[in-house]
Amino acid sequence: PPYELSKRFDQLYEIVKMTLADGVIDNNEMRLARGFATISGFTESEIPKLLVLLISGIKQGIDEENLFEVYKKERKCNRKKY
């Protein structure tokens, strides 16, 4: 997987977007997205929120750049809590 966060996010975004082609993500597609996120280096604690962000954002028509900015802000806030 790419080292850069933006490229890893981009690849996961594309996976989720493809799984949403029919408007629904079934269990197998969700497992695929989670597995890809894990392999890409996202942490187990951030994957559920990240997938919700991507799924809801794509369904709402929010572009990848804006979703990435939201993700970075949430990630930064979560790291400050520790």
N, C-alpha and C positions, 0 to 999 in steps of 0.2 A: 504493500500500500504506500501511497505517497506520504512524505514526511509532513508537508505543509498542511495545516488545519483546513485552509480554504479548499484545497484539492480533495482532501478526504470528505469534507462536507459536500462538495460538488458531486462526487461519486455516489454518496449515499442519497443525495437529493435525486439524482437520476434513477437510482434503483427504486426509490419510493414512487417517483413519478410514473415509472413504467408499471409498477404494480397497481397503480390507481387508474390505469388506462380504461378499465371498465367501470370505474367509479367506486369499486369496493376492494378492500384488501382482505383476502381470506386467511385462514390460519397458516397455511403453507407459505403464502407470500409474506406474512408478518414474520415467520421464522427466518425466511430468507433475508429480510431487511435487518432483523436483529443480529443474525449471524454475520452479515456483511459489516454492520456497525462495529461488532466486536473485533472482527479481523482487521478493521481499519484503525483500531486503536482507541475508539471511544470507550469510556469507562462504563462499567455495568450500572453505576448509579445515574449516569446521565442519559443512557440510551432510551429509557421509556419516555422521558420528557422530550428528548430530541425527536423521536419518532412521532409523538403527538404534535409537536411543532410543525414538522414537515408535512404530515398528513393533513392537518387542518389548514396549514398555509397553502398547500397546493390546491386543496378543494376550494379555498377562497380566492384563488387566482393571484396570490402574493408571489412576486418573483423571487428567484433564488438569492439575489443580492440582499434584498430586504430581510429574508428569512435568516441569512447568515449573520447579518448585523444583530438581529434579535437574539440569536443563539449566542453570539459572542458576549453580549451584555448579560444574559442570564448566566453564562458560564463564569464570567468575571464576578458577578454578585455571589454566586455559590462558592467560589473559592475564597472570598473575603470572610465568609461565615466561619471558616475553619481557622 
